[in-house]
Amino acid sequence: MMLLEPVPNVIPLQVGVPGGIELLIILLVALLVFGLPVVLIGGGLYLYRQSQSDRPASEEVEALRREVERLREDIDQLNDEK
């Protein structure tokens, strides 16, 4: 008859830590899981805001140029009065 001896609780002396290629894969997966949705949402919001603009950018630039010209004329008038 064989007697079974109890196996002592074995604690590993070394814990498995991911090395170079494993860390690279973990970082790539984290980038895909967290970074890609942020980029897609940000790009979508940018496109949405551009499409909701009241008027095209060229019209806005033209309006700003007219405003700057009007302000310059006002400054010139004030300088002439002095």
ABEGO torsion letter per residue (X at the ends): XBBBBBBBBBBBABBBBBBAAAAAAAAAAAAAAAAAAAAAAAAAAAAAAAAABABBAAAAAAAAAAAAAAAAAAAAAAAAAX
